[in-house]
Amino acid sequence: MAFAQITRSKRRSFFRETLCCFDLMSLERHKLDEFTRGWFVGNFSPTLAVSDDVEIAVQRYQAGAHEPRHVHKIATELTLVVVGRARMNGEDVNVGEIIRIPPGTATDFEAITDVTTVVVKLPCVKGDKFLCDAADAARAQTLAKR
């Protein structure tokens, strides 16, 4: 008999009985402060999940804090502003906005207010962050377009 043909009450009973067989354990808890600058998934230490495919961080900045202009040659970076307002490459970025930064695109970051971001980098590549000046940024963007 197909699962879809089983009555709703029998399905509920099945799931209730099945789920009761699993051991309940305490939640495994961690504090964001245990991780380097909020990075908690990736191929580095400490981490909660080792991955060459992705890096994930929750980062908190006080108003006025900044990240210098930099570029990733391989990774794509996604930055979501969860709280506050920031400025990237001279443009304001507000709550709920996601900025996609492809490889070879230089960016900087400034916290206009206290800011919390979620940052995802794909893939996880050690040593793929390069600080740059304005001339380096222009060259990187030109190379990325080729």
Residue frames as a rotation matrix with the C-alpha (Angstrom) as fourth column:
MET 1
0.586 0.810 0.000 0.00
0.810 -0.586 0.000 0.00
0.000 0.000 -1.000 0.00
ALA 2
-0.136 -0.618 0.774 1.39
0.553 -0.696 -0.458 3.44
0.822 0.366 0.437 -0.94
PHE 3
-0.734 -0.245 -0.633 2.17
0.676 -0.345 -0.651 5.79
-0.059 -0.906 0.419 1.92
ALA 4
-0.916 0.395 0.071 -0.22
-0.368 -0.897 0.247 8.41
0.161 0.200 0.966 0.46
GLN 5
-0.204 0.889 -0.411 -3.09
-0.199 0.373 0.906 5.91
0.958 0.267 0.101 0.75
ILE 6
-0.476 -0.003 -0.880 -2.63
0.788 0.443 -0.428 5.41
0.391 -0.897 -0.208 4.49
THR 7
0.587 0.788 0.185 -5.09
0.596 -0.576 0.559 7.45
0.547 -0.218 -0.808 6.50
ARG 8
0.159 -0.499 0.852 -3.88
-0.299 -0.847 -0.440 10.59
0.941 -0.185 -0.284 8.22
SER 9
0.669 0.136 0.731 -4.46
-0.740 0.025 0.672 9.14
0.074 -0.990 0.117 11.71
LYS 10
0.918 -0.379 0.113 -2.43
0.364 0.922 0.133 6.02
-0.155 -0.081 0.985 10.87
ARG 11
0.325 -0.832 0.449 0.40
0.445 -0.285 -0.849 8.21
0.835 0.475 0.278 9.52
ARG 12
0.297 -0.168 0.940 0.39
-0.675 -0.733 0.082 10.29
0.675 -0.659 -0.331 12.71
SER 13
0.895 0.078 0.440 0.44
-0.388 0.624 0.678 7.14
-0.221 -0.778 0.588 14.81
PHE 14
0.749 -0.656 0.091 3.33
0.609 0.629 -0.483 5.74
0.260 0.417 0.871 12.74
PHE 15
0.124 -0.738 0.664 5.40
0.095 -0.657 -0.748 8.90
0.988 0.156 -0.011 13.14
ARG 16
0.499 0.119 0.858 4.59
-0.780 -0.369 0.505 9.20
0.377 -0.922 -0.091 16.85
GLU 17
0.954 -0.124 0.272 5.68
-0.028 0.870 0.493 5.61
-0.298 -0.478 0.827 17.48
THR 18
0.576 -0.778 0.251 8.75
0.673 0.277 -0.686 5.92
0.464 0.564 0.683 15.26
LEU 19
0.173 -0.519 0.837 9.92
-0.195 -0.851 -0.487 9.21
0.965 -0.079 -0.249 16.75
CYS 20
0.759 0.145 0.635 9.50
-0.641 -0.008 0.768 7.88
0.117 -0.989 0.087 20.28
CYS 21
0.897 -0.442 -0.023 12.14
0.443 0.895 0.059 5.28
-0.006 -0.063 0.998 19.47
PHE 22
0.241 -0.842 0.482 14.86
0.330 -0.395 -0.857 7.91
0.912 0.366 0.183 19.00
ASP 23
-0.006 -0.346 -0.938 16.99
0.999 -0.049 0.012 8.90
-0.050 -0.937 0.346 21.95
LEU 24
0.849 0.227 0.477 16.54
0.241 -0.970 0.033 12.47
0.471 0.087 -0.878 23.01
MET 25
-0.026 -0.912 -0.408 19.79
0.992 0.028 -0.126 14.20
0.127 -0.408 0.904 23.79
SER 26
0.335 0.039 -0.941 20.72
0.424 -0.899 0.114 17.60
-0.842 -0.437 -0.317 25.01
LEU 27
0.981 -0.024 0.193 21.34
0.157 -0.484 -0.861 20.21
0.114 0.875 -0.471 22.37
GLU 28
0.069 -0.996 -0.053 24.99
0.989 0.061 0.135 20.64
-0.131 -0.062 0.989 21.51
ARG 29
0.934 0.348 -0.085 25.60
0.347 -0.938 -0.021 24.31
-0.087 -0.010 -0.996 22.28
HIS 30
-0.175 -0.976 0.132 28.41
0.984 -0.176 0.003 26.61
0.020 0.131 0.991 21.21
LYS 31
0.505 0.230 -0.832 29.05
0.349 -0.936 -0.048 30.33
-0.790 -0.266 -0.553 21.59
LEU 32
0.916 -0.127 0.381 29.90
0.329 -0.307 -0.893 32.44
0.230 0.943 -0.240 18.56
ASP 33
0.711 -0.662 0.240 32.78
-0.702 -0.687 0.187 33.94
0.041 -0.301 -0.953 20.56
GLU 34
0.486 -0.532 0.693 34.46
-0.060 0.771 0.634 30.50
-0.872 -0.350 0.343 20.55
PHE 35
0.468 -0.214 0.858 35.22
0.837 0.419 -0.352 30.96
-0.284 0.882 0.375 16.85
THR 36
-0.552 -0.792 -0.260 37.70
0.609 -0.596 0.522 33.21
-0.569 0.130 0.812 15.07
ARG 37
-0.891 0.172 -0.420 35.89
-0.308 -0.909 0.281 36.41
-0.333 0.379 0.863 14.01
GLY 38
-0.042 0.998 0.036 32.58
-0.727 -0.006 -0.686 34.53
-0.685 -0.055 0.726 13.84
TRP 39
-0.099 -0.048 -0.994 33.68
-0.885 0.461 0.066 31.93
0.455 0.886 -0.088 11.26
PHE 40
-0.119 0.149 0.982 32.14
-0.799 0.573 -0.184 28.64
-0.590 -0.806 0.051 12.38
VAL 41
0.706 0.227 0.670 31.96
0.175 0.861 -0.477 26.46
-0.686 0.454 0.569 9.21
GLY 42
0.772 -0.473 -0.424 34.91
-0.602 -0.330 -0.727 25.86
0.204 0.817 -0.539 6.89
ASN 43
0.694 -0.614 -0.376 38.29
0.493 0.786 -0.374 24.21
0.525 0.075 0.848 6.54
PHE 44
-0.230 -0.713 0.663 39.93
-0.298 -0.597 -0.745 25.88
0.927 -0.369 -0.075 9.53
SER 45
-0.005 0.180 -0.984 40.07
0.827 0.553 0.097 25.55
0.562 -0.813 -0.151 13.28
PRO 46
-0.750 0.491 0.443 38.06
0.067 0.722 -0.688 25.95
-0.658 -0.487 -0.575 15.37
THR 47
-0.658 0.613 -0.438 35.00
-0.669 -0.209 0.714 24.94
0.346 0.762 0.547 13.34
LEU 48
-0.090 0.715 0.693 31.73
-0.693 0.454 -0.559 23.11
-0.715 -0.531 0.455 13.86
ALA 49
0.741 0.323 0.588 31.81
0.197 0.734 -0.651 21.50
-0.642 0.598 0.480 10.42
VAL 50
-0.362 -0.919 -0.157 34.90
-0.071 -0.141 0.987 20.99
-0.929 0.369 -0.014 8.29
SER 51
0.633 0.600 0.488 34.20
0.483 0.186 -0.856 21.87
-0.605 0.778 -0.172 4.67
ASP 52
-0.624 -0.779 0.065 36.18
0.484 -0.320 0.814 22.69
-0.614 0.540 0.577 1.54
ASP 53
-0.323 0.603 0.729 32.93
0.907 -0.022 0.420 23.74
0.270 0.797 -0.540 -0.14
VAL 54
0.405 0.612 0.679 31.81
0.297 -0.791 0.535 26.65
0.864 -0.015 -0.502 2.03
GLU 55
-0.794 -0.476 -0.378 32.74
0.541 -0.271 -0.796 29.02
0.277 -0.837 0.472 4.84
ILE 56
0.264 0.915 0.306 30.06
0.466 -0.399 0.790 30.59
0.844 -0.066 -0.532 7.05
ALA 57
-0.777 -0.498 -0.384 30.34
0.586 -0.354 -0.729 33.35
0.227 -0.791 0.567 9.63
VAL 58
0.640 0.765 0.073 28.18
0.662 -0.598 0.452 35.61
0.389 -0.241 -0.889 11.74
GLN 59
-0.474 -0.880 0.011 30.11
0.799 -0.435 -0.415 38.83
0.370 -0.188 0.910 12.22
ARG 60
0.674 0.638 -0.373 29.36
0.738 -0.599 0.311 41.72
-0.025 -0.484 -0.874 14.54
TYR 61
-0.419 -0.766 0.488 30.77
0.746 -0.597 -0.297 45.22
0.518 0.239 0.821 14.06
GLN 62
0.019 0.351 -0.936 30.47
0.730 -0.645 -0.228 48.35
-0.684 -0.679 -0.269 16.15
ALA 63
0.919 0.359 0.162 29.58
0.379 -0.690 -0.617 51.58
-0.110 0.629 -0.770 14.35
GLY 64
0.696 -0.676 -0.243 32.68
-0.686 -0.726 0.054 52.97
-0.213 0.129 -0.968 12.63
ALA 65
0.025 -0.693 0.721 34.47
-0.136 0.712 0.689 49.61
-0.990 -0.115 -0.077 12.35
HIS 66
0.599 0.162 -0.784 35.74
-0.772 -0.142 -0.619 48.70
-0.212 0.977 0.040 8.91
GLU 67
0.445 -0.496 0.745 37.32
0.441 0.846 0.300 45.96
-0.779 0.195 0.596 6.82
PRO 68
-0.270 -0.610 -0.745 39.99
-0.399 -0.633 0.663 47.10
-0.876 0.476 -0.073 4.36
ARG 69
0.529 0.396 -0.751 39.47
-0.832 0.064 -0.552 46.79
-0.171 0.916 0.363 0.62
HIS 70
-0.464 -0.633 0.619 40.23
-0.444 0.771 0.456 43.23
-0.766 -0.063 -0.639 -0.42
VAL 71
0.154 0.450 -0.880 39.58
-0.974 0.218 -0.059 40.75
0.166 0.866 0.472 -3.18
HIS 72
0.123 -0.088 0.988 39.06
-0.271 0.955 0.119 36.99
-0.955 -0.283 0.094 -3.40
LYS 73
-0.544 -0.419 -0.727 40.58
-0.795 -0.022 0.607 35.45
-0.270 0.908 -0.321 -6.51
ILE 74
-0.932 0.153 -0.328 38.64
0.005 0.912 0.410 32.17
0.362 0.381 -0.851 -6.27
ALA 75
-0.647 0.682 -0.342 35.77
0.721 0.401 -0.565 32.48
-0.248 -0.612 -0.751 -3.80
THR 76
-0.282 0.705 0.651 32.40
0.166 -0.632 0.757 34.15
0.945 0.321 0.062 -4.23
GLU 77
-0.934 -0.029 -0.355 31.34
0.356 -0.128 -0.926 36.01
-0.019 -0.991 0.130 -1.10
LEU 78
-0.060 0.961 0.269 27.74
0.408 -0.222 0.886 36.55
0.911 0.163 -0.379 -0.04
THR 79
-0.946 -0.241 -0.214 27.08
0.298 -0.398 -0.868 39.11
0.124 -0.885 0.449 2.70
LEU 80
0.042 0.997 0.062 23.67
0.589 -0.075 0.804 39.48
0.807 0.003 -0.591 4.33
VAL 81
-0.820 -0.188 0.541 23.05
-0.264 -0.714 -0.649 42.44
0.508 -0.675 0.535 6.63
VAL 82
-0.309 0.682 -0.663 20.91
0.725 0.621 0.300 41.09
0.616 -0.388 -0.686 9.49
VAL 83
0.565 0.400 -0.722 21.06
0.781 -0.543 0.310 44.08
-0.268 -0.739 -0.619 11.84
GLY 84
0.089 -0.542 -0.836 22.11
0.263 -0.797 0.544 47.68
-0.961 -0.268 0.072 11.20
ARG 85
0.988 0.152 -0.028 23.49
0.031 -0.371 -0.928 49.49
-0.152 0.916 -0.371 8.18
ALA 86
0.135 -0.982 0.130 26.80
0.491 0.181 0.852 49.18
-0.861 -0.051 0.507 6.39
ARG 87
0.702 -0.046 -0.711 28.62
-0.590 -0.598 -0.543 50.71
-0.400 0.800 -0.447 3.46
MET 88
0.152 -0.648 0.747 30.42
0.451 0.718 0.531 48.61
-0.880 0.256 0.401 0.84
ASN 89
-0.506 -0.464 0.728 32.25
0.856 -0.168 0.488 50.25
-0.104 0.870 0.482 -2.05
GLY 90
-0.998 0.033 -0.049 30.63
-0.033 -0.999 0.007 53.55
-0.048 0.009 0.999 -1.14
GLU 91
-0.365 0.925 -0.107 27.07
-0.324 -0.019 0.946 52.18
0.873 0.380 0.306 -1.31
ASP 92
-0.429 0.316 0.846 24.76
-0.893 -0.004 -0.451 51.85
-0.139 -0.949 0.283 1.69
VAL 93
-0.561 0.266 -0.784 23.63
-0.062 0.931 0.360 48.31
0.825 0.251 -0.506 2.47
ASN 94
-0.285 0.595 0.752 20.54
-0.920 -0.391 -0.040 47.89
0.270 -0.702 0.658 4.64
VAL 95
-0.494 0.184 0.850 18.90
-0.497 0.742 -0.450 45.16
-0.713 -0.645 -0.275 6.71
GLY 96
0.414 0.708 0.572 17.77
-0.020 0.635 -0.772 42.26
-0.910 0.308 0.278 4.55
GLU 97
0.756 -0.200 -0.623 20.01
-0.655 -0.230 -0.720 43.07
0.001 0.952 -0.305 1.60
ILE 98
0.573 -0.595 0.564 22.37
0.332 0.798 0.503 40.39
-0.749 -0.101 0.655 0.30
ILE 99
0.518 -0.522 -0.677 25.47
-0.792 -0.592 -0.149 41.48
-0.323 0.614 -0.720 -1.56
ARG 100
0.829 -0.288 0.479 27.06
0.400 0.904 -0.149 39.00
-0.390 0.315 0.865 -3.98
ILE 101
0.472 -0.777 -0.417 30.75
-0.741 -0.606 0.290 39.62
-0.478 0.172 -0.861 -4.58
PRO 102
0.996 -0.084 -0.038 32.12
0.046 0.807 -0.589 37.45
0.080 0.585 0.807 -7.40
PRO 103
0.368 -0.930 -0.018 35.78
0.750 0.285 0.597 36.42
-0.549 -0.233 0.802 -7.57
GLY 104
-0.404 -0.673 0.620 38.07
0.902 -0.404 0.149 39.25
0.150 0.620 0.770 -8.65
THR 105
0.300 0.567 0.767 35.75
0.319 -0.817 0.480 41.98
0.899 0.100 -0.426 -7.36
ALA 106
-0.744 -0.633 -0.214 37.29
0.451 -0.240 -0.860 44.19
0.493 -0.736 0.464 -4.71
THR 107
0.408 0.865 0.294 35.24
0.242 -0.412 0.878 45.48
0.881 -0.287 -0.377 -1.81
ASP 108
-0.848 -0.500 0.175 35.58
-0.044 -0.262 -0.964 47.17
0.528 -0.825 0.200 1.52
PHE 109
0.097 0.882 -0.461 33.20
0.667 0.286 0.688 47.29
0.739 -0.374 -0.561 4.46
GLU 110
-0.885 -0.276 0.374 32.26
-0.077 -0.705 -0.705 50.00
0.459 -0.653 0.603 6.94
ALA 111
-0.312 0.782 -0.540 29.72
0.936 0.350 -0.033 49.73
0.163 -0.516 -0.841 9.74
ILE 112
-0.414 0.264 0.871 27.54
0.031 -0.952 0.303 52.86
0.910 0.153 0.386 9.63
THR 113
0.391 0.499 0.774 25.66
-0.854 -0.118 0.507 51.65
0.344 -0.859 0.380 12.72
ASP 114
-0.410 -0.388 0.825 26.26
-0.632 0.773 0.050 48.60
-0.658 -0.501 -0.563 14.88
VAL 115
0.182 0.384 -0.905 25.98
-0.956 0.284 -0.072 45.80
0.229 0.879 0.419 12.31
THR 116
-0.146 -0.198 0.969 25.54
-0.333 0.932 0.141 42.03
-0.932 -0.302 -0.202 12.30
THR 117
0.088 0.107 -0.990 26.16
-0.995 0.051 -0.083 40.16
0.042 0.993 0.111 9.06
VAL 118
0.515 -0.066 0.854 26.03
-0.008 0.997 0.082 36.59
-0.857 -0.049 0.513 7.88
VAL 119
0.139 -0.581 -0.802 28.85
-0.953 -0.300 0.052 35.89
-0.271 0.757 -0.595 5.42
VAL 120
0.672 0.050 0.739 29.10
0.100 0.983 -0.157 32.86
-0.734 0.179 0.655 3.16
LYS 121
0.012 -0.705 -0.709 32.14
-0.910 -0.301 0.285 32.16
-0.414 0.642 -0.646 0.97
LEU 122
0.724 0.287 0.628 32.09
0.008 0.906 -0.423 29.54
-0.690 0.311 0.653 -1.78
PRO 123
0.584 0.016 -0.811 34.36
0.346 0.900 0.267 27.58
0.734 -0.436 0.520 -1.92
CYS 124
0.924 -0.382 0.002 36.50
-0.114 -0.273 0.955 27.56
-0.364 -0.883 -0.296 1.22
VAL 125
0.604 -0.777 0.180 40.00
0.508 0.201 -0.837 28.44
0.614 0.597 0.516 0.01
LYS 126
0.574 -0.483 -0.661 42.77
0.637 -0.243 0.731 29.15
-0.513 -0.842 0.168 2.50
GLY 127
-0.384 -0.848 -0.365 44.76
0.472 -0.520 0.712 32.28
-0.794 0.101 0.600 1.67
ASP 128
-0.314 0.330 0.890 42.22
0.932 -0.073 0.356 33.64
0.182 0.941 -0.284 -0.85
LYS 129
0.820 0.517 -0.245 41.88
0.556 -0.821 0.130 37.11
-0.134 -0.243 -0.961 0.73
PHE 130
-0.235 -0.913 0.335 44.17
0.960 -0.271 -0.067 39.74
0.152 0.306 0.940 -0.76
LEU 131
0.308 0.260 -0.915 44.34
0.503 -0.861 -0.075 43.30
-0.807 -0.437 -0.396 0.57
CYS 132
-0.144 -0.329 0.933 44.50
0.983 -0.158 0.096 45.88
0.115 0.931 0.346 -2.15
ASP 133
-0.592 -0.007 -0.806 44.77
0.149 -0.984 -0.101 49.56
-0.792 -0.180 0.583 -2.89
ALA 134
0.329 0.813 -0.480 42.62
-0.356 -0.364 -0.860 51.33
-0.875 0.454 0.170 -5.51
ALA 135
-0.081 -0.432 -0.898 44.98
-0.995 -0.017 0.098 50.40
-0.058 0.902 -0.429 -8.37
ASP 136
-0.951 -0.255 0.178 45.00
-0.265 0.964 -0.036 46.72
-0.162 -0.081 -0.983 -7.32
ALA 137
-0.287 0.930 0.230 41.19
0.082 0.264 -0.961 46.73
-0.954 -0.257 -0.152 -7.11
ALA 138
0.374 0.405 -0.834 40.83
-0.734 -0.421 -0.533 48.11
-0.567 0.812 0.140 -10.65
ARG 139
-0.485 -0.639 -0.597 43.27
-0.861 0.468 0.200 45.50
0.152 0.611 -0.777 -12.02
ALA 140
-0.882 0.181 0.436 41.45
-0.040 0.891 -0.452 42.68
-0.470 -0.416 -0.778 -10.21
GLN 141
0.111 0.991 -0.079 38.10
-0.129 -0.064 -0.990 43.77
-0.985 0.120 0.121 -11.66
THR 142
0.201 -0.119 -0.972 39.58
-0.959 -0.227 -0.170 43.96
-0.201 0.967 -0.159 -15.16
LEU 143
-0.801 -0.567 -0.191 41.05
-0.589 0.802 0.093 40.45
0.101 0.187 -0.977 -14.82
ALA 144
-0.621 0.628 0.469 37.75
0.016 0.609 -0.793 39.08
-0.783 -0.485 -0.388 -13.51
LYS 145
0.334 0.793 -0.509 35.95
-0.512 -0.300 -0.805 40.29
-0.791 0.530 0.306 -16.65
ARG 146
-0.322 -0.550 -0.771 38.27
-0.946 0.159 0.283 38.33
-0.033 0.820 -0.571 -18.97
